[in-house]
Amino acid sequence: MIKEIVMEELKLAEEKVSIIIKDLSNDQWILKYDENRTFPSASIIKILIMTEALERVEKGEFNLDQKIKVRECDRVEYSLVSELKLEEYPLIDLITLMIILSDNTATNILIELLGYERINEMAKKIGCNDTILRRKMMDFEAAKEGRENMTSPMDIAILMEKIYNKSIISAEMCELMIHILSRQKHRNMLPRYILDEVVIAHKTGELSGLNHDIGIFYLENIHYLIGIFTTDGKDDLVGKRTIGRISKLVYDNLSKVK
């Protein structure tokens, strides 16, 4: 039923859309549509960076309260960390700001701290073979040179489900990741047209003509994963509206499931 409704809605989309939906409560796929297509990851890859950071905390390489210095070369525009001009932040604050505000300076500090190689090893370890981190945030020259960060809807779905199942690192760290993701402040895609109070652990990503959002909806009757990735939109608003409409259709149907 949901599959047919979503596929009908897709006919109205002006951009290219990939979708992945899974009933996590019953471990059943509802829809996979063009789920292995690779995209520039935009800020979606920050979920992977968070996972690597917390695994390293778990291993004792770092601790959540340790202060991390902010280097001038890591500061980029449109960043709370850049605006506040503090010289150092606790690691947990950088991780949290990277996710809930998608702060790019916080992200760049973490990339420098963790290293590209270790972050990409994490992706391979969990079977995210389409995902690779090649550049820092806002480094558009690197993107023009072909060093773009890439992923696929299926890869990020694998990562999110492992976090949900608490099978990627310790249960405590997975719960922390879910808590951070559920505090997401960018709510103009998956929750766009949903007026109910509902817990959604999700992360957005956007570049020119590209919009992504993937997350877990924690409803009383069902927990489900949904990821919608769009490219080739004539503007960003088109993609956000498409994601919002499809998400609302899925929510309206699954919230009624007994």
N, C-alpha and C positions, 0 to 999 in steps of 0.2 A: 504493500500500500504506500508506504513512505517513499520507497524507491520510485514508483510510478509518478507520484506527486512532484518529487524533486526533479526528475528527468523532464517532466512537462514544463516546470519553471525554467529549466536550463535553456529551453528553446527561446526564451525571451532575453537571454543574456547577450549583450553586445560584445563581450570580451571572451577570452578563452578561460574556461573554468575547470578546475580539478577538485574533486570532492571525496572525502573519506568519512564514513559514519560507522560507528561500532557500538552495539549494546554491550557495555562492560559488565553489567550485572549478570548477564547470561552468556557472556563470551561469544557473541554472535555478530558477524558482519551484517550490516544493513545495506550499505552501498559502498562500492569502490568504483570510482569513475576517473579514468586517466590518472590513477594514483601514483604511478611511477614516473610521471613526467618531471624532469628536472627544471628548477626555477632558480633565479637569484634568490637567496634565502632572506635578504633584508634582515630585520631584527628577530625573526623566528629562531635564528641560530643561537640567540642568547640563552635559550633553554639548555642547549648543549654546554655552553660555557659555564652556566650555573651548576650543571651536573658535575662537570670536571672539578670545579672549585670545591664543591662539597665532598666529593670523593677524597680530594687531597686533605681536606680538614679531617675527614674520618681516619685517614692514614697517619695523621699527626704532623703532616708537613706544614700546615697552617692552623691557626685557630680563629674562630669567628670574631673574637674581640680584638685581634691584633690590628694595630694601626698601619695602614698602607699609605705611603707618600704619593701625592699627586705631582707628577712632573709636568712642566709647562708644555712639553711636546705632546702630551696626551690630551690636553684640553682642546675641545672642539666646540663649535657654536651650538646653540639651542640645547644647552645642557645645564641642569641645576648645579651639578658639581662644578662646572666652569664658572657659573654666575656667583656662587657663594665664596669662591676664592680661598677656601680652607686649604691648608697644606697637607692634611692627612685625614683619612676616614677609617673607621673600623671595617674590616673585611665584610661583615654581614650587611653593613649599610650600602657598600658598593654593589653587592649582589642584589640586594633588594631594589635599589634605584635602577639598576640595569634592567630589571624585569618590570616593575610596576610603572615606571615612567619612561622605560626604554632609553635610559640615559646613556648617551654614546661615550661621554668621557669616562664614566664608570666602567663601561664595557672595554674601552681601550686600555685602561689601567689593568683590568683583569686579564686581558689577552697578553699583555706584557708580563704580568706576574706568572701566568700559567704556562705560556708558550704555545705556539701554533702546533708543534709536533704532538704534545701531550693531549691537546684538545682534539686533534684529528685522530689520534689513537683511540680515544674514548668513543668517537663515532664508529670506527671500524669494529671495536670490541663488541658493541651492541648490535651490529649488523646494519648500521646506517651507511651503506656503501655509496649512496649518492650525495652524501653530505661532506663538505670540505670547507674549512676556514682558510682563506688565502690573504685576507686584508683586514685592516682595522676599519672601524666605522667612520664614515664620512671621507674615506680615501678614494675619491672618485677618479683620480688619475690612475690608481692601481686597477680599478674596474675597467677603465678604458683600455688599459694594456692587456686585459684578459684575465686578470687576477681577481675574479669575482668569487664571492662566497656562494655556494650552491647547496641545494637540498631538494627533496621531493616530499610530497604529502605523506607517502607511506613511511619514509624514514622518520619524520617527526611524529607520526602516529605510533610507531614502534617505541620511540623514546618516551612519549607521553604515557603509553600503556604500562611501560616498565616502571615509571614513576608512580602511577596509580596502584599497580600491583605490589609496589615496594620491593621490586626484584632487581633494581639496578645498583643501589647502594643500601645502606641500613634503613630500616623502617623509619627511624627517627629523622634521618636526613631527607627521606622521601616525603614525610609529613611536612617538614619544613619547606620543601619545594612547592608542595601543593598549597600550603598556607600563603607563601609569597605570590604564587601565580593567581590565587583567588583574590588578591588585593589589587589586581590590575586596574589602572586608572584609564586606560584607553578603551572605551566602551562603545565605539562607533561602528563596530562590525558585527561580530556574533551576537552581542546583546542589544544591538541597535533598536530593534522594534519590540523587545521583550520588556514589558512594564512590570511584571511580577518580580518580587524579591527572590532571587535564586542565586545559589553559589556557583560561580563559574571560574574554574582554574584555567586561565588561558593566556596566550601571548600573541600579539599582533606583529605584523611586519609590513612596511610599505616603502616603495620607491615610486618614481614617476611611472604611472600607468600600471602599477603592480600593487596588489593588496592581498595579504594573507591573514588568516586568524585560525588558530587551532586551540581547542580546549576541551575540558571535561565538565559536563553539566551534572551537578549533584542534586537530582530531584528526589522527592520522598519515595517515589515508586520505582525509579530507575536511575542508574548512572550511565551516561553515554558520552562517547568521544565524537567530536565533529571537527573536521578541518576543511576549510574552503580556501582555495588558492586561485587568484585571478591574475591574468596578464593581458597586455595589449588593450587595456581600457583607454577610452578617449580622454578620460580624466580620472582622478582618484575617487571622486564622489560616486561614479558609476560602479566601480568595484565594491566600494563599501556598501552601497545599496543592495547590490546583488547578494553579497555575503549576508547582509541583514535579513533580506527576504527569505532566502533559503533556510537560514538558521531559525527564523520564526516559524516556518512551515514544519520543520522537524520538531521543534519544541512543542508546538500546538498538538501534534500527533502523539509524540512520546509521553507528554505529560498526562495524557488520558489513558495510557496503558495500565491495566490492572496488575 
